[in-house]
Structure formats: structure tokens, C-alpha cells
């Protein structure tokens, strides 16, 4: 249902073409540009540092940023609200128990988070009152999400990031690309995920109790080798990691615009732009699909 039909497909990962081939997409060229979200991280560094100092001034010595993966009213068709409440309750209780712990929360859909939490709201309010907990509760006027404050902002304000669930890993990716050690909480054991290559007990955890135990060991007893470290798979996720994805995208579009203005036909223009991109960034960043399109 997510197949793509296009002449051009811009991806942040060089693995994208293999996925598109498997699901039957019809694409002529896949152009790897790096992660677009990383291009904006510099704009959030100051706000992230301000938030971090705010939590530290209230006693936080170590800070976790947490990204939920949303839930549904009916657990039969997805993650139910009770599961989300369980995770929030566990982390919020740790904030209340550990006077040195800070928590930054970035809900996937902040518009609905209070409704989802139900009875856990009282615990959230208590944690917020300590000054060591912060939640991005604002949301966009046209929907339930918040695109104004990306996961990277919360990650840059913290020592460790945690993402709930592995079937959607973009928040974790944005966090890891800031250089923040990032953990993936996989209660459903999605073992085919490449994150398992990084090691259970180091990056992937199947229960919060084990995650917390290892986190305390890492902080209080000495660093655990490879803890929250994505470096073995980072080239598969973003082979650039330089914050210039937006520049590469707009440059490519500029070349196309320039070519059309000079009277080039579509195919000739595409090939010319692809050739320029290959010269600038490498042929390994371009994938030409093994079939012709009829657009």
C-alpha cells in the first residue's frame, strides 16, 4: 500500500531501493541525500541547551528523553492505551523516586496525550512540579502532532534517548543523529529489525526493568561498551551525517530547473542532473532501478 510511482525518489538511506523493489515501486532513480531532519538541528541547539540547564537547575544530574509511538482505543488493532500508560507510569515514577533524574517527553501526538494517559495524568503533573520533567505538549493547529519541536531537540537536551517500539524508528534515528546514545524499547520483539544487530541489553530492550537496570549500571558503575551506540549501522541509515541533506536536495532540484529552462527533455534532464550528483557525491548515492518507467 506504500509503493511509489515516480521518476525520482529522494531517500536518506542507501537501503531504500531494496525496500522499494520488494514492495513493487516503480521508480527510475533513487537519490540518497541523507536525513533531511538533521539539516535543521543547528536551529534547535540553543533551545535544547536552555531546556537542559532548566532541568539541571532543578536537580537533574542525568536526563532521559522519551518518545512514545502512539496508541489506539482498541488494543486489538494496535498498541492500546494501557500499554502507553504503563511505559509513562514507569518512567514518571523513576523521576519521583530518583531526585537526580530528569525526563524530557516528546509524545507522538501531544494533542491526545492527556486523554491517553487517563489516571496517569496525576503522576505526570507531580513529575512536572519537580522541575525535572518537561513535556512538549503543544501541537500543530492542523493536526495532533508537533512538528515545531522535533525529537532531536529533546535528544540534545538529554544524556540518553529512549524510543518506544521498533516498527517506526524515525524519532530514534533523529535522536541518534544528534550523537545522543539512543535505546530502542521493543516489547513486541520485532527481532527482524536491524537494531538487533546492535545487541540486546545495549541498544534494544524488551522490558523497562532491564532497560533501567542497565542504564543505572552504565551511569553509576562505569560506561557499558556499545551502550546506545548505533555506529555499526549508521552508514546504512545515513551515509552523510553532515547536516547538508537540504542543500543536496535543493541543488538537485536547481539542476533540473536549469535544465528545463535550457530546453532539455525530461529523460535527458534527469540523466544530466544524476550525472552531476554522482560527480559531486559519488555513484554509490544513486540507484537506477532495473526496469524502464512509462511516465
BALOBA-1460 file (C-alpha; in Angstrom, 3 decimals):
// residues 295
<rec num="1" residu="x" x="0.000" y="0.000" z="0.000"/>
<rec num="2" residu="x" x="3.032" y="2.283" z="0.310"/>
<rec num="3" residu="x" x="4.540" y="1.659" z="-3.108"/>
<rec num="4" residu="x" x="5.802" y="4.695" z="-5.021"/>
<rec num="5" residu="x" x="5.481" y="5.554" z="-8.713"/>
<rec num="6" residu="x" x="7.848" y="8.379" z="-9.639"/>
<rec num="7" residu="x" x="10.790" y="9.394" z="-11.797"/>
<rec num="8" residu="x" x="12.765" y="10.485" z="-8.734"/>
<rec num="9" residu="x" x="12.794" y="9.243" z="-5.165"/>
<rec num="10" residu="x" x="14.925" y="11.078" z="-2.608"/>
<rec num="11" residu="x" x="15.881" y="8.900" z="0.370"/>
<rec num="12" residu="x" x="18.117" y="9.366" z="3.388"/>
<rec num="13" residu="x" x="19.311" y="5.753" z="3.292"/>
<rec num="14" residu="x" x="21.068" y="3.740" z="0.600"/>
<rec num="15" residu="x" x="18.959" y="0.768" z="1.742"/>
<rec num="16" residu="x" x="15.760" y="2.409" z="0.478"/>
<rec num="17" residu="x" x="15.956" y="0.986" z="-3.084"/>
<rec num="18" residu="x" x="15.896" y="-2.599" z="-1.778"/>
<rec num="19" residu="x" x="12.748" y="-1.855" z="0.202"/>
<rec num="20" residu="x" x="11.068" y="-0.196" z="-2.760"/>
<rec num="21" residu="x" x="11.942" y="-3.107" z="-5.042"/>
<rec num="22" residu="x" x="10.365" y="-5.580" z="-2.630"/>
<rec num="23" residu="x" x="7.094" y="-3.673" z="-2.394"/>
<rec num="24" residu="x" x="6.774" y="-3.142" z="-6.164"/>
<rec num="25" residu="x" x="7.518" y="0.566" z="-6.503"/>
<rec num="26" residu="x" x="8.089" y="1.949" z="-9.996"/>
<rec num="27" residu="x" x="10.920" y="4.462" z="-9.779"/>
<rec num="28" residu="x" x="13.615" y="5.476" z="-12.245"/>
<rec num="29" residu="x" x="16.250" y="6.961" z="-9.950"/>
<rec num="30" residu="x" x="16.737" y="6.781" z="-6.183"/>
<rec num="31" residu="x" x="18.903" y="9.652" z="-4.947"/>
<rec num="32" residu="x" x="20.414" y="9.276" z="-1.475"/>
<rec num="33" residu="x" x="20.697" y="12.725" z="0.116"/>
<rec num="34" residu="x" x="20.996" y="11.980" z="3.843"/>
<rec num="35" residu="x" x="18.497" y="12.676" z="6.597"/>
<rec num="36" residu="x" x="16.602" y="15.915" z="5.962"/>
<rec num="37" residu="x" x="15.649" y="16.317" z="9.615"/>
<rec num="38" residu="x" x="19.325" y="16.611" z="10.559"/>
<rec num="39" residu="x" x="19.609" y="19.724" z="8.381"/>
<rec num="40" residu="x" x="17.635" y="21.734" z="10.949"/>
<rec num="41" residu="x" x="19.358" y="20.542" z="14.124"/>
<rec num="42" residu="x" x="21.561" y="23.634" z="14.423"/>
<rec num="43" residu="x" x="18.428" y="25.755" z="14.811"/>
<rec num="44" residu="x" x="17.434" y="23.835" z="17.966"/>
<rec num="45" residu="x" x="20.755" y="23.614" z="19.803"/>
<rec num="46" residu="x" x="20.244" y="26.800" z="21.789"/>
<rec num="47" residu="x" x="16.704" y="25.868" z="22.878"/>
<rec num="48" residu="x" x="17.884" y="22.364" z="23.780"/>
<rec num="49" residu="x" x="20.696" y="23.748" z="25.911"/>
<rec num="50" residu="x" x="18.274" y="26.114" z="27.652"/>
<rec num="51" residu="x" x="15.941" y="23.204" z="28.458"/>
<rec num="52" residu="x" x="18.828" y="21.099" z="29.721"/>
<rec num="53" residu="x" x="20.008" y="23.856" z="32.061"/>
<rec num="54" residu="x" x="16.445" y="24.360" z="33.282"/>
<rec num="55" residu="x" x="16.217" y="20.709" z="34.351"/>
<rec num="56" residu="x" x="19.711" y="20.752" z="35.822"/>
<rec num="57" residu="x" x="18.927" y="23.842" z="37.876"/>
<rec num="58" residu="x" x="16.136" y="21.846" z="39.495"/>
<rec num="59" residu="x" x="18.439" y="18.993" z="40.444"/>
<rec num="60" residu="x" x="18.610" y="16.777" z="37.345"/>
<rec num="61" residu="x" x="22.081" y="15.233" z="37.021"/>
<rec num="62" residu="x" x="21.128" y="12.723" z="34.331"/>
<rec num="63" residu="x" x="18.379" y="13.333" z="31.754"/>
<rec num="64" residu="x" x="16.361" y="10.910" z="29.638"/>
<rec num="65" residu="x" x="14.351" y="11.935" z="26.576"/>
<rec num="66" residu="x" x="11.423" y="9.644" z="25.778"/>
<rec num="67" residu="x" x="9.471" y="9.267" z="22.534"/>
<rec num="68" residu="x" x="6.266" y="7.231" z="22.552"/>
<rec num="69" residu="x" x="4.858" y="5.559" z="19.440"/>
<rec num="70" residu="x" x="1.183" y="6.471" z="19.922"/>
<rec num="71" residu="x" x="-1.625" y="4.053" z="20.834"/>
<rec num="72" residu="x" x="-5.220" y="3.271" z="19.914"/>
<rec num="73" residu="x" x="-8.543" y="2.969" z="21.707"/>
<rec num="74" residu="x" x="-8.775" y="-0.668" z="20.637"/>
<rec num="75" residu="x" x="-5.783" y="-2.806" z="21.581"/>
<rec num="76" residu="x" x="-6.965" y="-5.486" z="19.176"/>
<rec num="77" residu="x" x="-5.773" y="-3.408" z="16.204"/>
<rec num="78" residu="x" x="-2.590" y="-1.944" z="17.665"/>
<rec num="79" residu="x" x="-0.877" y="-0.777" z="20.800"/>
<rec num="80" residu="x" x="-3.572" y="0.014" z="23.340"/>
<rec num="81" residu="x" x="-3.583" y="2.982" z="25.686"/>
<rec num="82" residu="x" x="-2.921" y="0.709" z="28.650"/>
<rec num="83" residu="x" x="0.498" y="-0.136" z="27.203"/>
<rec num="84" residu="x" x="1.353" y="3.540" z="26.734"/>
<rec num="85" residu="x" x="0.229" y="4.305" z="30.284"/>
<rec num="86" residu="x" x="2.426" y="1.511" z="31.591"/>
<rec num="87" residu="x" x="5.553" y="2.994" z="29.998"/>
<rec num="88" residu="x" x="4.800" y="6.536" z="31.121"/>
<rec num="89" residu="x" x="3.957" y="5.395" z="34.633"/>
<rec num="90" residu="x" x="7.241" y="3.516" z="34.950"/>
<rec num="91" residu="x" x="9.400" y="6.456" z="33.822"/>
<rec num="92" residu="x" x="7.459" y="9.074" z="35.785"/>
<rec num="93" residu="x" x="7.763" y="7.014" z="38.969"/>
<rec num="94" residu="x" x="11.522" y="6.922" z="38.459"/>
<rec num="95" residu="x" x="11.532" y="10.724" z="38.261"/>
<rec num="96" residu="x" x="9.706" y="10.875" z="41.566"/>
<rec num="97" residu="x" x="11.965" y="8.261" z="43.202"/>
<rec num="98" residu="x" x="15.319" y="9.484" z="41.891"/>
<rec num="99" residu="x" x="15.930" y="13.114" z="42.800"/>
<rec num="100" residu="x" x="18.855" y="13.214" z="40.352"/>
<rec num="101" residu="x" x="16.802" y="12.138" z="37.304"/>
<rec num="102" residu="x" x="15.360" y="14.416" z="34.631"/>
<rec num="103" residu="x" x="12.884" y="13.454" z="31.911"/>
<rec num="104" residu="x" x="12.021" y="15.148" z="28.597"/>
<rec num="105" residu="x" x="8.859" y="13.799" z="26.959"/>
<rec num="106" residu="x" x="8.051" y="14.182" z="23.253"/>
<rec num="107" residu="x" x="4.682" y="12.471" z="22.592"/>
<rec num="108" residu="x" x="3.997" y="11.423" z="19.025"/>
<rec num="109" residu="x" x="0.559" y="13.058" z="19.240"/>
<rec num="110" residu="x" x="0.605" y="15.623" z="22.056"/>
<rec num="111" residu="x" x="-2.938" y="16.758" z="21.279"/>
<rec num="112" residu="x" x="-4.261" y="13.468" z="22.666"/>
<rec num="113" residu="x" x="-1.624" y="12.588" z="25.272"/>
<rec num="114" residu="x" x="-3.649" y="13.703" z="28.300"/>
<rec num="115" residu="x" x="-6.633" y="11.650" z="27.151"/>
<rec num="116" residu="x" x="-4.404" y="8.642" z="26.505"/>
<rec num="117" residu="x" x="-2.743" y="8.844" z="29.933"/>
<rec num="118" residu="x" x="-6.014" y="8.934" z="31.849"/>
<rec num="119" residu="x" x="-5.258" y="8.300" z="35.520"/>
<rec num="120" residu="x" x="-1.513" y="8.644" z="34.917"/>
<rec num="121" residu="x" x="-2.023" y="12.394" z="34.423"/>
<rec num="122" residu="x" x="-1.790" y="12.977" z="38.174"/>
<rec num="123" residu="x" x="1.645" y="11.334" z="38.235"/>
<rec num="124" residu="x" x="2.728" y="13.412" z="35.222"/>
<rec num="125" residu="x" x="1.646" y="16.596" z="36.992"/>
<rec num="126" residu="x" x="3.615" y="15.608" z="40.082"/>
<rec num="127" residu="x" x="6.708" y="14.975" z="37.978"/>
<rec num="128" residu="x" x="6.303" y="18.311" z="36.173"/>
<rec num="129" residu="x" x="6.047" y="20.057" z="39.548"/>
<rec num="130" residu="x" x="9.541" y="18.842" z="40.474"/>
<rec num="131" residu="x" x="11.014" y="20.960" z="37.680"/>
<rec num="132" residu="x" x="12.945" y="17.895" z="36.499"/>
<rec num="133" residu="x" x="10.345" y="16.827" z="33.953"/>
<rec num="134" residu="x" x="9.291" y="18.602" z="30.772"/>
<rec num="135" residu="x" x="6.726" y="17.626" z="28.138"/>
<rec num="136" residu="x" x="6.320" y="19.078" z="24.660"/>
<rec num="137" residu="x" x="2.563" y="19.355" z="24.944"/>
<rec num="138" residu="x" x="1.891" y="21.937" z="22.238"/>
<rec num="139" residu="x" x="0.606" y="20.675" z="18.885"/>
<rec num="140" residu="x" x="0.033" y="21.994" z="15.396"/>
<rec num="141" residu="x" x="-3.242" y="23.738" z="14.650"/>
<rec num="142" residu="x" x="-3.973" y="21.432" z="11.705"/>
<rec num="143" residu="x" x="-3.308" y="18.094" z="13.428"/>
<rec num="144" residu="x" x="-2.417" y="16.207" z="16.611"/>
<rec num="145" residu="x" x="1.351" y="16.194" z="16.113"/>
<rec num="146" residu="x" x="4.059" y="18.740" z="16.889"/>
<rec num="147" residu="x" x="6.450" y="19.440" z="14.022"/>
<rec num="148" residu="x" x="7.766" y="22.604" z="15.641"/>
<rec num="149" residu="x" x="9.830" y="20.736" z="18.232"/>
<rec num="150" residu="x" x="11.446" y="17.646" z="16.653"/>
<rec num="151" residu="x" x="12.760" y="14.634" z="18.587"/>
<rec num="152" residu="x" x="16.292" y="15.935" z="18.008"/>
<rec num="153" residu="x" x="15.577" y="18.905" z="20.277"/>
<rec num="154" residu="x" x="14.665" y="16.639" z="23.179"/>
<rec num="155" residu="x" x="17.620" y="14.371" z="22.449"/>
<rec num="156" residu="x" x="20.099" y="17.252" z="22.505"/>
<rec num="157" residu="x" x="18.784" y="18.231" z="25.938"/>
<rec num="158" residu="x" x="19.369" y="14.745" z="27.353"/>
<rec num="159" residu="x" x="22.059" y="12.203" z="28.153"/>
<rec num="160" residu="x" x="20.151" y="9.203" z="26.772"/>
<rec num="161" residu="x" x="17.121" y="8.878" z="24.492"/>
<rec num="162" residu="x" x="14.542" y="6.092" z="24.513"/>
<rec num="163" residu="x" x="12.128" y="5.284" z="21.699"/>
<rec num="164" residu="x" x="9.136" y="3.042" z="22.227"/>
<rec num="165" residu="x" x="8.653" y="0.312" z="19.574"/>
<rec num="166" residu="x" x="10.731" y="-0.635" z="16.544"/>
<rec num="167" residu="x" x="8.144" y="-0.673" z="13.759"/>
<rec num="168" residu="x" x="8.606" y="3.083" z="13.363"/>
<rec num="169" residu="x" x="12.088" y="4.275" z="14.207"/>
<rec num="170" residu="x" x="12.277" y="7.828" z="12.890"/>
<rec num="171" residu="x" x="12.295" y="9.527" z="16.304"/>
<rec num="172" residu="x" x="15.114" y="7.243" z="17.415"/>
<rec num="173" residu="x" x="17.013" y="7.934" z="14.198"/>
<rec num="174" residu="x" x="16.728" y="11.692" z="14.685"/>
<rec num="175" residu="x" x="17.937" y="11.287" z="18.267"/>
<rec num="176" residu="x" x="20.880" y="9.070" z="17.322"/>
<rec num="177" residu="x" x="21.933" y="11.503" z="14.589"/>
<rec num="178" residu="x" x="22.454" y="14.179" z="17.250"/>
<rec num="179" residu="x" x="25.099" y="11.949" z="18.842"/>
<rec num="180" residu="x" x="22.913" y="11.134" z="21.854"/>
<rec num="181" residu="x" x="23.084" y="7.467" z="22.951"/>
<rec num="182" residu="x" x="19.708" y="6.052" z="21.926"/>
<rec num="183" residu="x" x="17.875" y="2.979" z="23.208"/>
<rec num="184" residu="x" x="15.002" y="1.162" z="21.480"/>
<rec num="185" residu="x" x="12.309" y="-0.390" z="23.664"/>
<rec num="186" residu="x" x="10.785" y="-3.364" z="21.825"/>
<rec num="187" residu="x" x="8.150" y="-5.021" z="23.981"/>
<rec num="188" residu="x" x="6.810" y="-6.944" z="20.931"/>
<rec num="189" residu="x" x="10.165" y="-8.498" z="19.965"/>
<rec num="190" residu="x" x="10.395" y="-7.305" z="16.378"/>
<rec num="191" residu="x" x="13.531" y="-9.407" z="16.015"/>
<rec num="192" residu="x" x="13.934" y="-8.934" z="12.244"/>
<rec num="193" residu="x" x="14.802" y="-5.288" z="12.813"/>
<rec num="194" residu="x" x="18.392" y="-4.312" z="12.094"/>
<rec num="195" residu="x" x="18.535" y="-2.719" z="15.544"/>
<rec num="196" residu="x" x="19.000" y="-6.200" z="16.974"/>
<rec num="197" residu="x" x="22.412" y="-6.250" z="15.277"/>
<rec num="198" residu="x" x="23.452" y="-3.651" z="17.860"/>
<rec num="199" residu="x" x="22.834" y="-6.032" z="20.717"/>
<rec num="200" residu="x" x="20.118" y="-6.781" z="23.232"/>
<rec num="201" residu="x" x="20.949" y="-5.148" z="26.519"/>
<rec num="202" residu="x" x="22.954" y="-2.454" z="24.745"/>
<rec num="203" residu="x" x="20.558" y="-0.779" z="22.305"/>
<rec num="204" residu="x" x="17.453" y="-2.995" z="22.184"/>
<rec num="205" residu="x" x="15.459" y="-3.868" z="25.305"/>
<rec num="206" residu="x" x="12.306" y="-5.952" z="25.684"/>
<rec num="207" residu="x" x="11.245" y="-4.748" z="29.127"/>
<rec num="208" residu="x" x="11.633" y="-1.492" z="31.026"/>
<rec num="209" residu="x" x="13.008" y="-3.137" z="34.156"/>
<rec num="210" residu="x" x="16.031" y="-4.486" z="32.284"/>
<rec num="211" residu="x" x="16.470" y="-1.217" z="30.441"/>
<rec num="212" residu="x" x="16.502" y="0.760" z="33.693"/>
<rec num="213" residu="x" x="18.895" y="-1.700" z="35.362"/>
<rec num="214" residu="x" x="21.385" y="-1.441" z="32.501"/>
<rec num="215" residu="x" x="21.002" y="2.328" z="32.345"/>
<rec num="216" residu="x" x="21.859" y="2.630" z="36.037"/>
<rec num="217" residu="x" x="24.871" y="0.333" z="35.566"/>
<rec num="218" residu="x" x="26.034" y="2.496" z="32.664"/>
<rec num="219" residu="x" x="25.700" y="5.700" z="34.666"/>
<rec num="220" residu="x" x="26.688" y="4.622" z="38.158"/>
<rec num="221" residu="x" x="29.134" y="1.720" z="37.728"/>
<rec num="222" residu="x" x="31.005" y="2.758" z="34.605"/>
<rec num="223" residu="x" x="30.251" y="3.001" z="30.862"/>
<rec num="224" residu="x" x="28.967" y="-0.140" z="29.147"/>
<rec num="225" residu="x" x="30.757" y="-0.671" z="25.841"/>
<rec num="226" residu="x" x="28.366" y="-0.089" z="22.934"/>
<rec num="227" residu="x" x="25.554" y="1.208" z="25.145"/>
<rec num="228" residu="x" x="23.172" y="3.255" z="22.976"/>
<rec num="229" residu="x" x="25.748" y="3.163" z="20.173"/>
<rec num="230" residu="x" x="24.388" y="2.937" z="16.631"/>
<rec num="231" residu="x" x="27.698" y="3.407" z="14.830"/>
<rec num="232" residu="x" x="27.779" y="-0.131" z="13.306"/>
<rec num="233" residu="x" x="24.613" y="0.599" z="11.261"/>
<rec num="234" residu="x" x="24.875" y="4.371" z="10.816"/>
<rec num="235" residu="x" x="26.181" y="4.134" z="7.249"/>
<rec num="236" residu="x" x="23.052" y="2.166" z="6.336"/>
<rec num="237" residu="x" x="20.846" y="4.842" z="7.913"/>
<rec num="238" residu="x" x="22.641" y="7.978" z="6.691"/>
<rec num="239" residu="x" x="25.973" y="7.716" z="4.921"/>
<rec num="240" residu="x" x="26.489" y="11.506" z="5.022"/>
<rec num="241" residu="x" x="25.621" y="12.662" z="8.566"/>
<rec num="242" residu="x" x="26.770" y="16.188" z="7.779"/>
<rec num="243" residu="x" x="23.524" y="18.167" z="8.082"/>
<rec num="244" residu="x" x="23.584" y="19.086" z="4.383"/>
<rec num="245" residu="x" x="20.709" y="16.932" z="3.088"/>
<rec num="246" residu="x" x="18.536" y="20.001" z="2.373"/>
<rec num="247" residu="x" x="21.396" y="21.555" z="0.411"/>
<rec num="248" residu="x" x="21.800" y="18.430" z="-1.719"/>
<rec num="249" residu="x" x="18.056" y="18.213" z="-2.365"/>
<rec num="250" residu="x" x="17.662" y="21.853" z="-3.411"/>
<rec num="251" residu="x" x="20.828" y="21.702" z="-5.527"/>
<rec num="252" residu="x" x="19.471" y="18.705" z="-7.425"/>
<rec num="253" residu="x" x="16.141" y="20.479" z="-7.979"/>
<rec num="254" residu="x" x="18.028" y="23.569" z="-9.133"/>
<rec num="255" residu="x" x="19.852" y="21.487" z="-11.751"/>
<rec num="256" residu="x" x="16.535" y="20.116" z="-13.002"/>
<rec num="257" residu="x" x="15.012" y="23.596" z="-13.173"/>
<rec num="258" residu="x" x="18.066" y="24.891" z="-15.003"/>
<rec num="259" residu="x" x="17.939" y="22.015" z="-17.482"/>
<rec num="260" residu="x" x="14.278" y="22.542" z="-18.333"/>
<rec num="261" residu="x" x="14.920" y="26.264" z="-18.785"/>
<rec num="262" residu="x" x="17.658" y="25.350" z="-21.240"/>
<rec num="263" residu="x" x="15.237" y="23.228" z="-23.265"/>
<rec num="264" residu="x" x="16.274" y="19.735" z="-22.183"/>
<rec num="265" residu="x" x="13.672" y="16.972" z="-22.373"/>
<rec num="266" residu="x" x="12.692" y="15.059" z="-19.258"/>
<rec num="267" residu="x" x="14.916" y="11.995" z="-19.722"/>
<rec num="268" residu="x" x="17.929" y="13.993" z="-20.879"/>
<rec num="269" residu="x" x="17.487" y="16.423" z="-17.998"/>
<rec num="270" residu="x" x="17.223" y="13.642" z="-15.432"/>
<rec num="271" residu="x" x="20.360" y="11.942" z="-16.716"/>
<rec num="272" residu="x" x="22.290" y="15.228" z="-16.693"/>
<rec num="273" residu="x" x="21.284" y="16.023" z="-13.103"/>
<rec num="274" residu="x" x="22.060" y="12.485" z="-11.965"/>
<rec num="275" residu="x" x="25.496" y="12.703" z="-13.593"/>
<rec num="276" residu="x" x="26.255" y="15.980" z="-11.790"/>
<rec num="277" residu="x" x="25.127" y="14.498" z="-8.479"/>
<rec num="278" residu="x" x="27.310" y="11.416" z="-8.988"/>
<rec num="279" residu="x" x="30.334" y="13.628" z="-9.687"/>
<rec num="280" residu="x" x="29.654" y="15.678" z="-6.554"/>
<rec num="281" residu="x" x="28.656" y="12.978" z="-4.066"/>
<rec num="282" residu="x" x="29.553" y="9.591" z="-5.534"/>
<rec num="283" residu="x" x="27.911" y="6.988" z="-7.734"/>
<rec num="284" residu="x" x="27.096" y="4.891" z="-4.662"/>
<rec num="285" residu="x" x="24.495" y="7.524" z="-3.675"/>
<rec num="286" residu="x" x="22.457" y="6.835" z="-6.830"/>
<rec num="287" residu="x" x="20.428" y="3.780" z="-7.693"/>
<rec num="288" residu="x" x="18.870" y="3.282" z="-11.122"/>
<rec num="289" residu="x" x="16.070" y="0.747" z="-10.997"/>
<rec num="290" residu="x" x="16.406" y="-2.262" z="-13.350"/>
<rec num="291" residu="x" x="13.323" y="-1.525" z="-15.398"/>
<rec num="292" residu="x" x="12.040" y="1.323" z="-17.523"/>
<rec num="293" residu="x" x="9.138" y="3.504" z="-16.457"/>
<rec num="294" residu="x" x="6.317" y="4.732" z="-18.635"/>
<rec num="295" residu="x" x="5.516" y="8.084" z="-17.033"/>
